[in-house]
Amino acid sequence: MSRLQELIAELCPDGVEYVTLDESCFYPRERMSSDGLDEGTYVSVENLAQDFGGLTGEIATTKPGTAVICFREGDVLVGNIRPYLKKVWLADFDGGTNGDVLVFRIKDSYGERLLPEFVYMQLASESFIDFDMKYAKGAKMPRGDKKAVLRYRIPVPPIEVQREVVRILDEYTVAHDELVRQLEEELELRGVCASLFEDALLAEMGFADSRRVNLEDLCDFVTVGIANSTTHAQRSSGVAMLRNQNITEHGLDDKELVFIEKSFADKYKKKALLPGDVLVTRTGYPGRACVVPEKYRGAQTFTTLIARLRTDSGVTPEYVCCYINSALGKEYVSRHKAGAAQENFGAKALAKMPILVFPMQLQRRFVDEISGYSSVSQDIAEAIRTEQSLLEQRLMHVRNQLLSFPEKVA
């Protein structure tokens, strides 16, 4: 029998009391001028990390001109805009926030009955987020209902049981985070290996047989897909419209395909795709490239970059695509990205991308070998991501088990 099981058997064998947040906690009313905050002690909803990740680590660049809500070390802060983002943090310093963040403070009457860490773990749970979303208002930007959320019920086991639950979850979370860190290092190492492989392959192919030209010199045009709003023209069927999220380094992912009505698509006939066009992501993950297959002849794209090669360019679409996705292409994209809040890679920058052009036989070799290596690397990366997902599921399962208690019948 574990220490936790022993404590439960000794201290609460018949279950535990459940109370609402309204009974056990309150929203602090203290306010202060934002001028009184030190650097880094103002926390807005943007500073709260998603998926119960605590703080983002970024310092708020602007503070409100009005008074801020005070929070103390030990308070639990919950992002009240789009609760499904799961922004929950246990404050480890005193500071200030705004009305987009809910601050939960344990009442004095429960000060010796509830640990702040235990309350945090109850709120950093799928159960609480589901309850919060149930009463949230607004479609595009749902906001939690401050009054309704106070009806959420939490268990109040003996304080010794709470301490043991917190200890177990802390240890498990540390071990989980270390495993995730190791998996992320493995992914990063795979990327480094891929770059080294590409460098070695290019060196072996010999630069003497290559010429360097800008992509625009190989193309009929380099342009952007439809850049106007398409929401009104979207239908359940019609002309396929590819988006940035459909473009991967391993081809088109059409799981979440969007369609637009033909009459709207016809307004942009010059942008209609042909097989062999090279699509490049403009936003999201800027610089990813893939080749348009025959099945998407006549399709449109939404804000993606389109490069159409000349028939006499002396390069294949597959080679250009592979080159853009290579370490050389990524390094160029990294230097020419723009934007802070949302990075983007523009058509002018893509047009000026320098491309090493090899004889056709060497182009085919480059594509074959890089594609083969990438396929193996992709399989390994998918396995690592699956392992990460399983770890997350396991952590949530353990949390749910440890934070659930049978309710004591009065």
VOPAGU-2260 file (C-alpha; in pm, 1 decimal, decimal comma):
REM VOPAGU-2260
SITE   aa  ch    i         X         Y         Z
SITE  MET   A    0       0,0       0,0       0,0
SITE  SER   A    1     137,5     341,9     -97,1
SITE  ARG   A    2     178,6     630,0     146,1
SITE  LEU   A    3    -116,1     807,4     -17,5
SITE  GLN   A    4    -339,3     502,7      15,6
SITE  GLU   A    5    -240,0     471,8     380,6
SITE  LEU   A    6    -329,2     836,5     448,0
SITE  ILE   A    7    -665,4     805,2     272,5
SITE  ALA   A    8    -747,6     484,6     461,9
SITE  GLU   A    9    -654,8     648,2     791,8
SITE  LEU   A   10    -789,1    1002,2     749,8
SITE  CYS   A   11   -1079,1     989,0     502,5
SITE  PRO   A   12   -1192,6     628,0     442,6
SITE  ASP   A   13   -1554,1     738,0     389,1
SITE  GLY   A   14   -1477,0    1007,2     130,6
SITE  VAL   A   15   -1410,8    1381,6     147,9
SITE  GLU   A   16   -1609,7    1702,3     157,2
SITE  TYR   A   17   -1664,7    1893,9    -167,6
SITE  VAL   A   18   -1709,1    2272,5    -173,4
SITE  THR   A   19   -1765,3    2528,8    -448,3
SITE  LEU   A   20   -1500,7    2783,7    -540,0
SITE  ASP   A   21   -1741,7    3045,4    -410,3
SITE  GLU   A   22   -1726,5    2883,1     -65,2
SITE  SER   A   23   -1350,6    2832,5     -55,6
SITE  CYS   A   24   -1206,1    3115,1    -266,8
SITE  PHE   A   25   -1276,1    3473,7    -370,4
SITE  TYR   A   26   -1176,2    3731,2    -628,2
SITE  PRO   A   27    -943,0    3987,7    -464,6
SITE  ARG   A   28   -1061,6    4348,1    -483,0
SITE  GLU   A   29    -727,7    4520,3    -424,2
SITE  ARG   A   30    -619,0    4757,4    -699,4
SITE  MET   A   31    -299,2    4949,5    -756,8
SITE  SER   A   32    -149,9    5181,0   -1016,3
SITE  SER   A   33      42,4    5000,2   -1289,7
SITE  ASP   A   34     324,2    5248,4   -1227,9
SITE  GLY   A   35     388,8    5071,3    -899,4
SITE  LEU   A   36     474,7    4741,3   -1069,2
SITE  ASP   A   37     832,2    4632,3   -1119,9
SITE  GLU   A   38     946,0    4500,2   -1457,1
SITE  GLY   A   39     806,3    4154,1   -1512,8
SITE  THR   A   40     541,2    4163,3   -1236,7
SITE  TYR   A   41     255,1    4265,7   -1464,8
SITE  VAL   A   42      92,6    3949,8   -1603,8
SITE  SER   A   43    -163,0    3972,1   -1882,7
SITE  VAL   A   44    -342,5    3683,1   -2048,4
SITE  GLU   A   45     -75,3    3690,4   -2322,2
SITE  ASN   A   46     190,7    3610,8   -2061,0
SITE  LEU   A   47      11,6    3291,7   -1954,7
SITE  ALA   A   48     125,9    2984,9   -2146,7
SITE  GLN   A   49    -124,8    2747,3   -2304,8
SITE  ASP   A   50    -189,4    2391,4   -2186,9
SITE  PHE   A   51    -120,8    2462,8   -1819,8
SITE  GLY   A   52     230,6    2578,1   -1908,5
SITE  GLY   A   53     258,3    2851,0   -1642,1
SITE  LEU   A   54     415,2    3172,4   -1772,2
SITE  THR   A   55     549,2    3218,3   -2124,5
SITE  GLY   A   56     868,0    3376,4   -1994,6
SITE  GLU   A   57     804,9    3693,6   -2193,9
SITE  ILE   A   58     784,3    4026,7   -2014,2
SITE  ALA   A   59     477,5    4235,6   -2093,5
SITE  THR   A   60     589,5    4522,2   -2314,3
SITE  THR   A   61     294,0    4744,7   -2226,1
SITE  LYS   A   62      97,6    4800,6   -1907,5
SITE  PRO   A   63    -254,3    4942,0   -1883,0
SITE  GLY   A   64    -290,1    5306,6   -1796,4
SITE  THR   A   65    -560,5    5222,7   -1543,6
SITE  ALA   A   66    -534,2    5050,9   -1205,2
SITE  VAL   A   67    -449,2    4680,8   -1212,3
SITE  ILE   A   68    -582,1    4387,7   -1010,1
SITE  CYS   A   69    -335,9    4283,2    -742,5
SITE  PHE   A   70    -238,6    3919,8    -701,0
SITE  ARG   A   71     -18,9    3758,2    -438,9
SITE  GLU   A   72     213,1    3462,3    -428,2
SITE  GLY   A   73      -8,1    3154,9    -387,9
SITE  ASP   A   74    -302,8    3293,3    -587,5
SITE  VAL   A   75    -419,8    3098,0    -889,8
SITE  LEU   A   76    -452,9    3297,2   -1214,5
SITE  VAL   A   77    -678,6    3171,7   -1493,5
SITE  GLY   A   78    -698,7    3322,1   -1842,4
SITE  ASN   A   79   -1061,9    3422,1   -1895,2
SITE  ILE   A   80   -1035,5    3479,9   -2271,7
SITE  ARG   A   81   -1075,6    3156,8   -2472,1
SITE  PRO   A   82   -1064,8    2927,3   -2167,1
SITE  TYR   A   83   -1000,1    2628,9   -2395,7
SITE  LEU   A   84    -638,7    2750,2   -2424,7
SITE  LYS   A   85    -591,4    2621,6   -2066,3
SITE  LYS   A   86    -399,2    2916,7   -1929,2
SITE  VAL   A   87    -363,2    2852,4   -1556,5
SITE  TRP   A   88     -74,9    2959,7   -1331,8
SITE  LEU   A   89       9,3    2937,6    -961,2
SITE  ALA   A   90     162,6    3275,5    -877,4
SITE  ASP   A   91     510,9    3254,8    -726,8
SITE  PHE   A   92     545,2    3631,1    -681,9
SITE  ASP   A   93     325,7    3933,7    -608,2
SITE  GLY   A   94     210,8    4142,6    -903,6
SITE  GLY   A   95     -75,3    4284,9   -1103,5
SITE  THR   A   96    -304,9    4175,2   -1384,9
SITE  ASN   A   97    -614,5    4290,3   -1573,1
SITE  GLY   A   98    -978,6    4190,5   -1613,6
SITE  ASP   A   99    -898,8    3926,7   -1876,1
SITE  VAL   A  100    -745,5    3714,0   -1600,1
SITE  LEU   A  101    -934,9    3566,8   -1305,1
SITE  VAL   A  102    -751,4    3567,4    -971,5
SITE  PHE   A  103    -854,9    3301,3    -719,1
SITE  ARG   A  104    -743,7    3347,4    -358,1
SITE  ILE   A  105    -818,8    3101,2     -79,0
SITE  LYS   A  106   -1046,1    3244,1     190,2
SITE  ASP   A  107    -904,1    3280,7     541,0
SITE  SER   A  108   -1158,9    3027,7     665,0
SITE  TYR   A  109   -1000,5    2768,5     436,2
SITE  GLY   A  110    -642,2    2884,7     484,9
SITE  GLU   A  111    -557,7    2579,1     696,3
SITE  ARG   A  112    -774,6    2339,9     497,3
SITE  LEU   A  113    -654,0    2399,6     141,7
SITE  LEU   A  114    -306,3    2418,1      -5,1
SITE  PRO   A  115    -259,9    2672,5    -288,6
SITE  GLU   A  116     -77,3    2400,8    -487,2
SITE  PHE   A  117    -373,4    2166,3    -447,0
SITE  VAL   A  118    -623,8    2431,3    -557,8
SITE  TYR   A  119    -401,8    2507,3    -857,8
SITE  MET   A  120    -396,4    2140,1    -958,2
SITE  GLN   A  121    -775,8    2125,3    -934,5
SITE  LEU   A  122    -808,2    2425,5   -1166,8
SITE  ALA   A  123    -530,0    2314,1   -1402,8
SITE  SER   A  124    -747,1    2020,3   -1506,5
SITE  GLU   A  125    -958,6    1919,9   -1804,7
SITE  SER   A  126   -1261,5    1896,6   -1574,5
SITE  PHE   A  127   -1235,9    2262,7   -1472,8
SITE  ILE   A  128   -1172,6    2380,3   -1830,4
SITE  ASP   A  129   -1478,0    2186,5   -1952,3
SITE  PHE   A  130   -1689,0    2348,6   -1677,9
SITE  ASP   A  131   -1553,5    2694,0   -1763,0
SITE  MET   A  132   -1624,9    2649,0   -2135,8
SITE  LYS   A  133   -1976,3    2522,1   -2063,5
SITE  TYR   A  134   -2075,5    2868,3   -1939,7
SITE  ALA   A  135   -1844,1    3078,3   -2160,6
SITE  LYS   A  136   -2007,2    3342,5   -2379,0
SITE  GLY   A  137   -1912,3    3448,2   -2730,8
SITE  ALA   A  138   -1836,7    3245,9   -3042,8
SITE  LYS   A  139   -1515,2    3385,0   -3194,2
SITE  MET   A  140   -1360,1    3496,3   -2864,0
SITE  PRO   A  141   -1538,9    3312,3   -2579,6
SITE  ARG   A  142   -1506,1    3462,9   -2233,7
SITE  GLY   A  143   -1558,6    3266,7   -1914,1
SITE  ASP   A  144   -1849,6    3359,4   -1686,4
SITE  LYS   A  145   -1700,2    3488,9   -1359,3
SITE  LYS   A  146   -2009,9    3405,9   -1157,1
SITE  ALA   A  147   -2078,2    3066,0   -1308,9
SITE  VAL   A  148   -1721,4    2943,2   -1263,6
SITE  LEU   A  149   -1750,9    2997,4    -886,5
SITE  ARG   A  150   -1999,5    2709,2    -880,5
SITE  TYR   A  151   -1724,8    2462,9    -970,9
SITE  ARG   A  152   -1678,7    2208,7    -690,8
SITE  ILE   A  153   -1344,8    2088,9    -558,0
SITE  PRO   A  154   -1262,6    1820,1    -300,3
SITE  VAL   A  155   -1118,5    1914,8      40,7
SITE  PRO   A  156    -927,0    1610,5     163,6
SITE  PRO   A  157    -721,1    1633,0     485,1
SITE  ILE   A  158    -418,6    1858,2     446,0
SITE  GLU   A  159    -180,1    1562,0     483,5
SITE  VAL   A  160    -345,8    1394,9     184,0
SITE  GLN   A  161    -318,4    1715,6     -19,1
SITE  ARG   A  162      54,6    1739,9      58,3
SITE  GLU   A  163     112,0    1382,2     -58,8
SITE  VAL   A  164     -87,6    1438,2    -379,9
SITE  VAL   A  165     109,9    1754,4    -454,5
SITE  ARG   A  166     439,7    1575,4    -384,1
SITE  ILE   A  167     356,1    1284,6    -616,3
SITE  LEU   A  168     236,3    1507,7    -899,3
SITE  ASP   A  169     537,8    1737,3    -867,1
SITE  GLU   A  170     775,5    1440,7    -893,6
SITE  TYR   A  171     581,5    1290,2   -1182,0
SITE  THR   A  172     569,6    1623,2   -1366,8
SITE  VAL   A  173     946,7    1672,9   -1328,7
SITE  ALA   A  174    1009,5    1324,2   -1469,2
SITE  HIS   A  175     759,2    1386,9   -1750,7
SITE  ASP   A  176     919,2    1720,8   -1844,0
SITE  GLU   A  177    1264,8    1559,5   -1852,9
SITE  LEU   A  178    1142,5    1289,6   -2092,2
SITE  VAL   A  179     980,8    1552,9   -2316,0
SITE  ARG   A  180    1304,9    1754,2   -2311,7
SITE  GLN   A  181    1502,3    1449,3   -2421,2
SITE  LEU   A  182    1258,2    1379,9   -2704,5
SITE  GLU   A  183    1277,7    1742,5   -2821,0
SITE  GLU   A  184    1658,1    1719,6   -2818,0
SITE  GLU   A  185    1632,5    1408,3   -3031,9
SITE  LEU   A  186    1415,2    1594,7   -3283,8
SITE  GLU   A  187    1663,1    1883,2   -3291,2
SITE  LEU   A  188    1951,1    1639,3   -3343,4
SITE  ARG   A  189    1763,7    1484,3   -3636,3
SITE  GLY   A  190    1739,5    1828,8   -3794,0
SITE  VAL   A  191    2114,5    1884,4   -3750,9
SITE  CYS   A  192    2187,5    1542,6   -3903,6
SITE  ALA   A  193    1966,8    1625,9   -4202,4
SITE  SER   A  194    2157,8    1951,2   -4260,4
SITE  LEU   A  195    2491,8    1771,0   -4241,3
SITE  PHE   A  196    2365,7    1507,8   -4485,0
SITE  GLU   A  197    2258,8    1777,2   -4731,7
SITE  ASP   A  198    2592,3    1957,2   -4699,3
SITE  ALA   A  199    2785,7    1635,1   -4759,1
SITE  LEU   A  200    2568,0    1544,9   -5057,8
SITE  LEU   A  201    2612,2    1887,0   -5219,4
SITE  ALA   A  202    2987,9    1872,8   -5164,1
SITE  GLU   A  203    3002,4    1527,5   -5321,0
SITE  MET   A  204    2798,5    1643,0   -5621,5
SITE  GLY   A  205    3055,2    1916,2   -5681,4
SITE  PHE   A  206    2976,6    2285,6   -5703,3
SITE  ALA   A  207    3184,0    2321,0   -6019,1
SITE  ASP   A  208    2898,9    2169,2   -6219,2
SITE  SER   A  209    2641,5    2409,2   -6075,2
SITE  ARG   A  210    2525,8    2761,6   -6148,6
SITE  ARG   A  211    2358,9    2996,8   -5901,8
SITE  VAL   A  212    2049,6    3188,1   -6015,3
SITE  ASN   A  213    1759,0    3357,0   -5845,2
SITE  LEU   A  214    1435,4    3160,4   -5839,9
SITE  GLU   A  215    1258,7    3432,5   -6041,2
SITE  ASP   A  216    1500,9    3365,8   -6330,4
SITE  LEU   A  217    1363,0    3010,8   -6351,4
SITE  CYS   A  218     995,4    3104,7   -6330,1
SITE  ASP   A  219     714,4    3245,7   -6537,6
SITE  PHE   A  220     600,5    3412,9   -6216,1
SITE  VAL   A  221     625,8    3409,8   -5838,9
SITE  THR   A  222     309,0    3539,0   -5677,9
SITE  VAL   A  223      64,3    3510,0   -5390,1
SITE  GLY   A  224    -262,6    3317,7   -5401,0
SITE  ILE   A  225    -600,6    3475,1   -5322,9
SITE  ALA   A  226    -539,2    3741,5   -5059,5
SITE  ASN   A  227    -896,8    3867,3   -5017,7
SITE  SER   A  228   -1155,5    3729,2   -4776,5
SITE  THR   A  229   -1303,9    3400,2   -4896,6
SITE  THR   A  230   -1534,2    3320,1   -4605,2
SITE  HIS   A  231   -1848,4    3424,5   -4791,6
SITE  ALA   A  232   -1757,9    3199,5   -5086,6
SITE  GLN   A  233   -1668,7    2883,9   -4894,2
SITE  ARG   A  234   -1889,7    2582,0   -4964,0
SITE  SER   A  235   -1900,9    2212,3   -4876,3
SITE  SER   A  236   -1787,8    2133,1   -5230,8
SITE  GLY   A  237   -1662,3    2319,9   -5536,5
SITE  VAL   A  238   -1312,9    2439,5   -5626,1
SITE  ALA   A  239   -1046,1    2320,2   -5382,6
SITE  MET   A  240    -862,7    2601,5   -5203,0
SITE  LEU   A  241    -530,0    2506,5   -5050,1
SITE  ARG   A  242    -408,9    2696,7   -4744,8
SITE  ASN   A  243     -73,5    2737,8   -4572,5
SITE  GLN   A  244    -158,8    2462,5   -4322,8
SITE  ASN   A  245    -206,2    2217,4   -4611,2
SITE  ILE   A  246     158,5    2254,4   -4717,5
SITE  THR   A  247     416,1    2024,3   -4559,0
SITE  GLU   A  248     770,9    1932,9   -4655,1
SITE  HIS   A  249     642,6    1586,7   -4741,2
SITE  GLY   A  250     363,2    1692,4   -4976,2
SITE  LEU   A  251      13,1    1829,9   -4951,5
SITE  ASP   A  252    -193,2    1741,9   -4645,5
SITE  ASP   A  253    -554,6    1768,4   -4759,8
SITE  LYS   A  254    -723,9    1638,9   -4443,1
SITE  GLU   A  255    -882,4    1979,7   -4376,5
SITE  LEU   A  256    -949,6    2095,6   -4729,6
SITE  VAL   A  257   -1161,1    2404,8   -4796,3
SITE  PHE   A  258   -1376,5    2457,0   -5106,7
SITE  ILE   A  259   -1498,8    2777,5   -5270,0
SITE  GLU   A  260   -1773,7    2833,2   -5525,8
SITE  LYS   A  261   -1665,3    2829,3   -5890,8
SITE  SER   A  262   -1793,7    3177,8   -5973,9
SITE  PHE   A  263   -1567,5    3323,2   -5703,4
SITE  ALA   A  264   -1267,7    3111,5   -5809,0
SITE  ASP   A  265   -1312,7    3226,5   -6170,0
SITE  LYS   A  266   -1230,7    3582,5   -6062,5
SITE  TYR   A  267    -876,9    3459,7   -5997,5
SITE  LYS   A  268    -818,2    3246,0   -6307,2
SITE  LYS   A  269    -460,1    3367,0   -6339,9
SITE  LYS   A  270    -385,8    3220,3   -5997,1
SITE  ALA   A  271    -541,5    2878,5   -6073,8
SITE  LEU   A  272    -287,0    2603,2   -6008,1
SITE  LEU   A  273    -120,5    2375,0   -6257,9
SITE  PRO   A  274      52,0    2042,6   -6185,3
SITE  GLY   A  275     418,3    2112,3   -6110,6
SITE  ASP   A  276     360,2    2450,7   -5948,2
SITE  VAL   A  277     568,2    2492,5   -5633,8
SITE  LEU   A  278     370,8    2610,8   -5331,3
SITE  VAL   A  279     549,4    2776,5   -5040,2
SITE  THR   A  280     400,0    2869,5   -4704,5
SITE  ARG   A  281     381,8    3240,1   -4639,3
SITE  THR   A  282     267,8    3226,0   -4274,1
SITE  GLY   A  283     244,9    2967,6   -3997,1
SITE  TYR   A  284     570,9    2787,3   -4075,2
SITE  PRO   A  285     710,9    3018,6   -4343,3
SITE  GLY   A  286     916,6    2862,3   -4621,1
SITE  ARG   A  287     780,1    2508,1   -4638,8
SITE  ALA   A  288     744,4    2391,3   -4997,6
SITE  CYS   A  289     561,7    2118,5   -5189,1
SITE  VAL   A  290     474,8    2040,4   -5550,5
SITE  VAL   A  291     116,6    2056,4   -5680,2
SITE  PRO   A  292       0,2    1713,0   -5804,1
SITE  GLU   A  293    -228,2    1652,3   -6101,4
SITE  LYS   A  294    -537,9    1609,8   -5881,6
SITE  TYR   A  295    -525,4    1980,5   -5787,2
SITE  ARG   A  296    -514,4    2118,2   -6141,2
SITE  GLY   A  297    -734,6    2428,9   -6138,8
SITE  ALA   A  298    -739,4    2461,9   -5759,3
SITE  GLN   A  299    -684,1    2794,8   -5585,4
SITE  THR   A  300    -472,8    2883,4   -5283,6
SITE  PHE   A  301    -531,7    3126,5   -4999,3
SITE  THR   A  302    -233,4    3355,5   -4927,6
SITE  THR   A  303      23,5    3088,3   -5013,1
SITE  LEU   A  304     316,7    3165,3   -5241,3
SITE  ILE   A  305     309,4    3016,0   -5592,5
SITE  ALA   A  306     614,5    2966,9   -5814,9
SITE  ARG   A  307     550,9    2846,1   -6172,1
SITE  LEU   A  308     867,8    2723,6   -6343,5
SITE  ARG   A  309     937,1    2795,1   -6708,3
SITE  THR   A  310     930,8    2491,1   -6935,2
SITE  ASP   A  311    1288,3    2573,3   -7042,5
SITE  SER   A  312    1416,9    2647,1   -6691,1
SITE  GLY   A  313    1637,2    2338,5   -6678,9
SITE  VAL   A  314    1512,9    2241,5   -6332,6
SITE  THR   A  315    1240,7    2008,3   -6208,0
SITE  PRO   A  316     971,5    2123,0   -5963,1
SITE  GLU   A  317    1074,8    1840,8   -5730,9
SITE  TYR   A  318    1433,3    1969,5   -5720,0
SITE  VAL   A  319    1327,0    2329,3   -5650,7
SITE  CYS   A  320    1089,6    2210,9   -5380,0
SITE  CYS   A  321    1357,8    1990,2   -5223,6
SITE  TYR   A  322    1609,6    2275,5   -5237,5
SITE  ILE   A  323    1373,1    2522,7   -5067,1
SITE  ASN   A  324    1312,8    2267,3   -4789,3
SITE  SER   A  325    1687,5    2201,7   -4750,6
SITE  ALA   A  326    1913,0    2365,4   -4492,8
SITE  LEU   A  327    2023,6    2618,9   -4755,8
SITE  GLY   A  328    1666,4    2718,8   -4830,9
SITE  LYS   A  329    1568,4    2733,5   -4463,6
SITE  GLU   A  330    1865,2    2953,0   -4382,2
SITE  TYR   A  331    1759,8    3197,4   -4655,4
SITE  VAL   A  332    1397,4    3199,2   -4534,5
SITE  SER   A  333    1511,9    3259,6   -4176,5
SITE  ARG   A  334    1707,6    3568,7   -4283,9
SITE  HIS   A  335    1421,5    3710,4   -4491,8
SITE  LYS   A  336    1118,8    3649,8   -4271,7
SITE  ALA   A  337     926,9    3955,4   -4156,5
SITE  GLY   A  338     678,2    4029,2   -3880,2
SITE  ALA   A  339     688,3    3984,2   -3504,0
SITE  ALA   A  340     346,6    3865,5   -3385,7
SITE  GLN   A  341     301,3    3654,8   -3700,1
SITE  GLU   A  342     607,5    3577,1   -3907,7
SITE  ASN   A  343     565,9    3579,5   -4284,2
SITE  PHE   A  344     776,9    3517,1   -4592,6
SITE  GLY   A  345     689,6    3730,1   -4894,6
SITE  ALA   A  346     675,5    3669,3   -5268,7
SITE  LYS   A  347     954,5    3920,5   -5339,3
SITE  ALA   A  348    1187,8    3742,0   -5098,9
SITE  LEU   A  349    1103,3    3403,6   -5251,4
SITE  ALA   A  350    1165,1    3537,3   -5602,8
SITE  LYS   A  351    1516,4    3649,6   -5500,3
SITE  MET   A  352    1606,3    3317,8   -5335,3
SITE  PRO   A  353    1936,4    3194,8   -5487,1
SITE  ILE   A  354    1909,6    2840,5   -5625,9
SITE  LEU   A  355    2201,6    2611,8   -5706,6
SITE  VAL   A  356    2120,0    2455,3   -6043,0
SITE  PHE   A  357    2293,4    2123,7   -6120,1
SITE  PRO   A  358    2275,3    1910,3   -6434,7
SITE  MET   A  359    1948,0    1714,7   -6453,7
SITE  GLN   A  360    2107,0    1385,4   -6351,5
SITE  LEU   A  361    2244,9    1538,0   -6031,0
SITE  GLN   A  362    1912,4    1708,5   -5959,1
SITE  ARG   A  363    1739,1    1370,8   -5970,3
SITE  ARG   A  364    2002,5    1223,1   -5740,9
SITE  PHE   A  365    1962,3    1511,1   -5494,9
SITE  VAL   A  366    1584,2    1464,1   -5486,9
SITE  ASP   A  367    1605,1    1084,6   -5451,9
SITE  GLU   A  368    1860,8    1084,1   -5172,7
SITE  ILE   A  369    1714,3    1375,3   -4976,4
SITE  SER   A  370    1362,6    1235,3   -5012,1
SITE  GLY   A  371    1479,1     893,6   -4893,0
SITE  TYR   A  372    1661,5    1039,4   -4592,9
SITE  SER   A  373    1368,8    1270,0   -4514,1
SITE  SER   A  374    1125,0     979,5   -4526,4
SITE  VAL   A  375    1323,2     788,6   -4264,0
SITE  SER   A  376    1365,6    1101,5   -4051,6
SITE  GLN   A  377     992,7    1174,2   -4079,9
SITE  ASP   A  378     908,4     825,3   -3955,4
SITE  ILE   A  379    1138,0     874,0   -3656,5
SITE  ALA   A  380     995,2    1221,7   -3588,6
SITE  GLU   A  381     640,8    1085,0   -3600,2
SITE  ALA   A  382     737,4     811,7   -3354,7
SITE  ILE   A  383     885,0    1073,2   -3119,7
SITE  ARG   A  384     573,8    1292,0   -3144,4
SITE  THR   A  385     355,4     988,7   -3074,9
SITE  GLU   A  386     565,0     916,7   -2766,3
SITE  GLN   A  387     523,4    1278,2   -2654,3
SITE  SER   A  388     146,6    1252,9   -2700,8
SITE  LEU   A  389     135,3     931,8   -2498,6
SITE  LEU   A  390     335,0    1097,6   -2221,5
SITE  GLU   A  391      87,1    1387,7   -2212,3
SITE  GLN   A  392    -205,0    1146,2   -2197,1
SITE  ARG   A  393     -37,7     949,9   -1919,6
SITE  LEU   A  394      26,8    1266,1   -1717,9
SITE  MET   A  395    -337,9    1374,6   -1750,3
SITE  HIS   A  396    -452,7    1024,9   -1650,1
SITE  VAL   A  397    -233,1    1030,3   -1339,2
SITE  ARG   A  398    -352,9    1380,8   -1251,2
SITE  ASN   A  399    -717,0    1282,4   -1287,9
SITE  GLN   A  400    -667,9     975,9   -1069,8
SITE  LEU   A  401    -487,0    1161,9    -792,7
SITE  LEU   A  402    -719,3    1462,6    -789,0
SITE  SER   A  403   -1045,5    1267,6    -777,5
SITE  PHE   A  404   -1191,4    1160,5    -444,8
SITE  PRO   A  405   -1519,6     992,6    -350,0
SITE  GLU   A  406   -1757,8    1243,3    -194,8
SITE  LYS   A  407   -1846,2    1191,3     169,1
SITE  VAL   A  408   -2216,9    1141,5     224,6
SITE  ALA   A  409   -2350,1    1384,8     484,9
